[in-house]
Amino acid sequence: MPIRGQFLSPILLSLPSHAVARHAAKADVLFVVNPFLSPFPLIRALGRFLPLCSLWPLWLILPPQFAEGFQPSRTFCFPLDGRSLRSPMMEFERRSDFSQDPGYPPIDFRSNLNDEQFAAVTAGDQPALVLAGAGTGKTRTLTYRVAYLLERGVHPGNILLLTFTNKAAREMLSRVEDLTGVPRRAFWGGTFHSIGQRMLRMHGEPLGFDPNYTIMDRSDAESLLTDVIKELDPQFLKDKNNPKAKVISNLISLARNTCQSLDDVVMDFYPYFREHITEFAQFSKTYTVRKKQQQVADFDDLLVY
């Protein structure tokens, strides 16, 4: 298929999808390629060292003659018929070529899994809750479930894998890559906080966050809250009968993580502070404003937003 003149040379872009769509509006055909799967060593090297690759999808726009070097399952062609590329999560259609050429040997799910694992792996599209104890093959089941989805034509960019610790996330993604041959970067995978921060960097502007916002640790968050309290009520922390900033920080965090109001949390867990409910609300509101002004986020922001 033809492509217009300005795209006759490969262009490597690390841009949010709306910027890619703006450039692609001048083209007839857009080839979107994962550079980490490129057959060209130079392109793979560029993909490894570009600093923004962890924040935005890396889009490689190629004319057809260059795209021929990529396996069909690794190249995605979009006729530019007015549809926009809406999300940095790359909403590839389910009819992707993964179902025809997954890029790894066929897997015999029946012989590699016990009955319970097989039932979980081959469950339909409806939500499924799997309860299992230690050593029963939970990670194995998740790994094969990913392979099963890939064989059904689901693109890895549409698969989300979440866990609680960095170690567990690395283990899970490593085993998925070993089984399927699909690089871990192709999936949305990691801890709840790591995925939250990626999504907030991509979509946080309507909430008041720039893509380069800074994540505070707990001590930094408490320090900022302390400054807010001193600004609003210089005498509050000097009174030994009043709670310290750390206690107020924990109270605010509990309310956010349990989706309760500050009033309810105080009455349920800190009834002896009920006379300070109004002050706590002021502290919390101003703390939120200060975070956005300074372009910082605490750990709770990564989950709540």
C-alpha positions in Angstrom: 0.0 0.0 0.0 1.3 3.5 -0.8 2.5 5.9 1.8 3.1 9.6 1.2 6.5 11.2 0.7 7.3 12.5 4.2 7.2 9.0 5.5 9.6 7.5 3.0 12.3 7.4 5.7 11.9 5.6 9.0 10.9 8.0 11.8 11.4 6.9 15.4 9.0 8.7 17.7 8.6 8.5 21.5 5.4 10.5 21.8 1.9 10.2 23.3 -0.7 8.8 21.0 -2.3 12.1 20.2 1.0 13.4 18.9 1.5 10.3 16.8 -2.0 10.7 15.4 -1.3 14.3 14.5 1.8 13.3 12.5 0.1 10.2 11.0 -2.8 12.4 9.6 -0.4 13.2 6.7 0.1 9.5 5.9 -1.9 6.8 4.0 -0.7 3.9 6.1 0.8 3.7 9.6 2.9 0.8 10.7 3.3 0.6 14.4 6.1 -1.6 15.5 7.6 -2.5 18.9 11.3 -1.5 18.4 12.5 -4.2 20.9 11.3 -6.8 18.4 12.9 -5.2 15.4 15.2 -7.3 13.2 17.4 -4.2 12.8 20.1 -4.1 15.6 20.3 -0.2 15.4 16.6 0.2 16.0 16.7 -2.3 18.9 19.6 -0.3 20.4 17.7 3.0 20.1 14.7 1.4 21.7 16.8 0.3 24.7 18.4 3.6 25.4 15.7 6.2 24.7 14.7 7.5 28.2 11.1 8.0 27.4 10.4 4.4 26.5 9.2 3.6 30.0 6.6 6.5 29.9 5.2 6.3 26.4 4.7 3.6 23.8 7.5 3.7 21.3 6.1 4.1 17.9 8.2 3.3 14.8 6.6 4.6 11.6 7.8 2.8 8.6 7.0 2.7 4.9 5.9 -0.8 3.6 9.3 -1.7 2.1 11.0 -1.3 5.5 8.2 -3.0 7.4 8.6 -6.2 5.4 11.5 -7.2 7.7 9.2 -7.6 10.7 7.2 -10.8 11.4 3.5 -10.3 10.8 2.7 -10.8 14.5 5.1 -8.0 15.4 3.9 -5.4 12.9 0.5 -3.7 13.1 -0.8 -1.8 10.2 -3.6 0.8 10.6 -5.2 2.3 7.4 -5.6 5.9 8.4 -9.3 6.3 7.6 -10.0 9.1 10.1 -9.9 6.9 13.2 -7.6 8.3 15.9 -5.2 6.3 18.1 -6.9 7.1 21.3 -4.8 5.8 24.1 -1.1 5.3 24.9 -2.1 1.8 25.9 -2.3 1.1 22.2 -5.8 -0.3 21.7 -4.9 -2.9 19.1 -7.9 -4.8 17.6 -8.4 -8.3 18.8 -8.0 -9.6 15.3 -4.2 -9.0 15.6 -2.0 -11.7 13.9 -1.0 -13.2 17.3 -3.7 -15.7 16.9 -2.3 -16.8 13.5 1.4 -16.5 14.3 2.1 -16.1 18.0 5.9 -16.4 17.4 6.4 -19.4 19.7 5.7 -23.2 19.4 2.1 -24.2 20.1 1.4 -25.0 23.7 -0.4 -28.1 24.8 -2.4 -26.6 27.7 -4.1 -29.8 28.5 -0.9 -31.8 29.1 0.9 -29.0 30.9 -1.7 -28.2 33.5 -3.8 -30.1 36.0 -7.6 -30.0 35.9 -8.0 -27.0 38.1 -5.2 -25.0 36.4 -6.6 -25.8 33.0 -10.1 -24.7 34.0 -8.7 -21.3 35.2 -6.5 -20.8 32.1 -9.2 -21.6 29.6 -12.0 -19.7 31.4 -14.1 -17.5 29.1 -14.1 -13.7 29.0 -16.2 -13.3 32.1 -14.5 -12.4 35.4 -13.0 -15.3 37.3 -11.8 -15.6 40.9 -9.2 -18.3 41.5 -8.5 -19.2 45.2 -5.3 -21.2 45.7 -2.8 -21.7 48.5 1.0 -21.6 48.5 2.8 -24.0 46.1 -0.3 -24.8 44.1 0.9 -23.2 40.9 -0.7 -19.7 40.9 2.0 -18.1 38.9 2.1 -21.0 36.5 -1.6 -20.6 36.0 -1.3 -16.9 35.3 1.6 -17.5 32.9 -0.4 -20.0 30.9 -3.5 -17.8 31.0 -1.4 -15.1 29.2 -0.3 -17.6 26.6 -3.9 -18.7 26.1 -5.0 -15.1 25.6 -2.3 -14.5 23.1 -3.3 -17.6 21.1 -6.8 -16.2 21.1 -5.6 -13.1 19.4 -5.4 -10.7 22.4 -2.5 -8.3 21.9 0.0 -8.2 24.8 -0.5 -4.4 25.1 -4.1 -5.2 26.1 -3.1 -7.6 28.9 -2.7 -6.2 32.4 -0.7 -8.2 35.1 -0.7 -6.8 38.6 0.9 -8.0 41.8 2.0 -6.5 45.2 5.8 -6.6 45.2 8.5 -5.7 42.7 10.0 -9.2 43.2 6.7 -10.9 42.4 6.2 -8.7 39.4 9.6 -9.5 38.0 9.1 -13.2 38.5 5.7 -13.1 36.9 6.8 -11.2 33.8 10.0 -13.2 33.4 8.0 -16.4 33.3 5.6 -15.0 30.8 8.4 -14.0 28.6 10.2 -17.4 28.9 7.0 -19.2 28.0 5.7 -17.1 25.2 8.8 -15.3 23.9 7.0 -12.0 24.0 9.2 -9.4 25.8 7.9 -8.3 29.2 7.8 -4.7 28.0 5.0 -5.6 25.6 2.6 -6.2 28.5 1.2 -3.9 31.1 2.7 -5.6 34.1 4.1 -4.6 37.5 3.0 -3.7 41.0 -0.3 -1.7 41.6 1.8 1.4 42.4 4.1 1.1 39.3 1.2 0.7 36.9 -0.7 3.5 38.7 2.2 5.9 38.3 2.6 5.0 34.6 -1.1 5.7 33.9 -1.0 8.9 35.9 2.0 10.1 33.9 0.0 9.4 30.7 -3.4 10.6 31.7 -2.8 12.9 34.7 -3.0 16.3 33.1 -6.8 16.6 33.5 -6.2 15.9 37.2 -3.5 18.6 37.5 -0.4 16.4 37.1 2.3 16.9 34.5 4.0 13.7 33.0 7.2 14.5 34.9 5.7 14.8 38.4 7.7 13.5 41.3 6.7 10.7 43.7 7.2 11.4 47.4 8.1 8.8 49.9 6.3 8.7 53.2 8.7 11.0 55.0 8.5 13.6 52.3 4.7 13.4 52.4 4.7 13.9 56.1 7.0 16.8 55.8 4.8 18.5 53.2 1.7 17.9 55.5 3.6 19.4 58.4 4.3 22.5 56.4 0.6 22.7 55.5 -0.5 22.4 59.1 1.9 25.0 60.3 0.7 27.3 57.5 -2.9 26.9 58.4 -2.6 26.8 62.2 0.9 27.6 63.5 -0.1 26.6 67.1 -1.7 23.2 66.3 1.4 21.0 66.4 2.8 22.9 69.4 -0.1 21.6 71.5 0.9 18.2 72.9 -2.7 17.2 73.1 -3.1 17.4 69.4 -2.1 14.6 67.0 1.2 14.8 65.2 1.5 15.1 61.5 2.3 11.4 61.1 -1.0 10.5 62.8 -3.0 12.9 60.6 -1.2 11.6 57.5 -2.2 8.0 58.5 -5.7 9.1 59.0 -6.0 10.8 55.6 -4.4 7.8 54.0 -6.8 5.4 55.6 -9.8 7.5 54.5 -8.5 7.5 50.9 -7.7 3.8 50.7 -11.0 2.7 52.2 -13.0 5.2 50.2 -14.5 6.7 53.3 -15.0 10.2 54.5 -12.6 11.7 57.1 -15.6 12.0 59.4 -16.3 8.3 59.3 -12.7 7.3 59.7 -12.2 9.6 62.7 -15.4 8.4 64.4 -14.6 4.7 63.7 -10.9 4.6 64.4 -10.0 7.9 66.1 -13.0 9.0 68.1 -10.9 10.8 70.6 -10.0 13.3 67.8 -13.5 14.0 66.8 -13.2 17.7 67.9 -10.5 18.1 65.2 -12.6 16.8 62.3 -13.0 20.2 60.7 -9.3 21.0 61.0 -8.4 17.6 59.5 -10.6 18.3 56.5 -8.8 21.7 56.0 -5.4 20.1 56.3 -6.3 17.4 53.8 -7.8 19.8 51.3 -4.8 22.1 51.4 -2.4 19.2 51.3 -4.0 18.0 48.0 -3.7 21.5 46.6 0.0 21.9 47.6 0.8 18.5 46.0 -0.5 19.6 42.6 1.1 23.0 42.9 4.5 21.4 43.5 3.8 18.6 41.0 4.4 15.8 43.6 2.3 12.7 44.4 2.2 10.4 47.4 1.8 6.7 47.2 -2.0 6.9 47.8 -2.3 9.2 44.7 -0.9 6.4 42.5 -3.8 4.2 43.5 -6.7 6.6 44.1 -6.4 8.6 40.8 
